[in-house]
Amino acid sequence: MAPEAKLYKKLKSVSKNIVWTRLENLSLLGTPDLLGYNNNCNFFTVELKVANGNRARLSPHQVSFHFQHPKNSFVLVQWKDKHLLFEGKQSLALVDSSLSSLDPIVDSLEDCVKYLSSL
């Protein structure tokens, strides 16, 4: 199983109040991995990344998507023993900077679920 698929499985298991739809879009490059819908009737997107080094690897298409959709778009990065949630508008900083130098919205999977559930 691919690392992002494992991350999705873990996220789905701890977020029972969020309906997740996996987006497998080969025709529109940069589309995030997940479409979420919470109990407040709000939609949001999440790009999943597993970082091996100190950087998250996003394609130019992914960065572009997040800049074109700055509201309710997020990047969830699994890094070391942390799960860092970033706003989509931070995607260029994710590419240009080390993860240790950035300020995520939250840094645990449980807090990520709480945040996304409260949108």
N, C-alpha and C positions, 0 to 999 in steps of 0.2 A: 504494500500500500504506500502511495506517495506521501511525503511529509505533510503537504497541505490537506490531503484527504484525512490523515490522522488528526490534524488540528480541527477540521470540520466535525469529525466524529466526537471529539472531546467537547467542542463548543456546543454542539447539538444536545449532548447528554446533560449539560448543566443549565440549559436555557429552555426550560419547559414552557415558559410564557411567551416565547417568540416562535413564530412560524417561519421556517427557513425554506427558501427555494434555491436550489443550486442552479446557477446559470452556466450552461455549457454553450457559449456562443462563439462559433468559429467564423462568423461572417462580420462581426463588429469587434475588431481588436480593441483590447483595453477594458472591455466590460468586466466589472467586478465578479468575484466568485459567487457571492451570495446576495440574495434579496431577502431582507428581513421585514417582518410585520409584527408589531407588538400589540399589547392589549389596549393601548391608547389610540389604536387605528392609524398608526404612523408607519410608513415605509422608509427603509434605509438600505444602503448597499454596504457590503463589507468585502474588501479584498483580503485574502489570507496569504500570509508570507511566513516562511520559516527561515530564519537567518542563521547561517552557519558561522559567519564572521561577525564583524561589528557593524554591518550595513544590511539594509533591506534592499533586495534587488527588484526594482519595478521597471517595467518597460516604458519607453517614451509614450506608448499608447495608453498605458495605465495612468501615468502622470497626467496626461492630457484629459482623460476622462474625469479625473478628480478635480482638475481645475475648471472644467466646464460644468461640473455638478458639485459645487462647493458645500451645499447644504445636505446634511444627512448622508454623506458618503464617508466611509471610514476604511482604515487599513489596520488589520490586527496582525501584529508581528509576534511570533513565538521566538524568544531569544533567551538562551540559557534556560533558567527556570522561571522566566517571566513571560507574561502575555501583555504586550504593550499595545494600547489602542490609540491610534492617531486619527485626527480629522483628515479628510481627504485633501484639504487645502495645504496640509503639511507634506504632501507626497514628494514635492521637489526637494524639500529639506531631507526627506528620508533617503533620497538618492545621493544627495551631495554631502551629507554629514554622517558621522558615526552615531549609532544608536545611543551610546552612552552620553552623547552631548545634547540629545533632544529631550523635550518634555512631553511625555505622552499624557493623554487625558487620564488614563488609569494604568496600573501596571500589574493587575492580576486578572485572571479569567473571571472570577466571581464579580469583581468590580466592573469589568467590561459588560457582563450580562446585566447588572443593575443599571448601568448607564444607558445601555441600548433599550432596556425595558422602560426607562423613564422618559424617553423622547416624546 
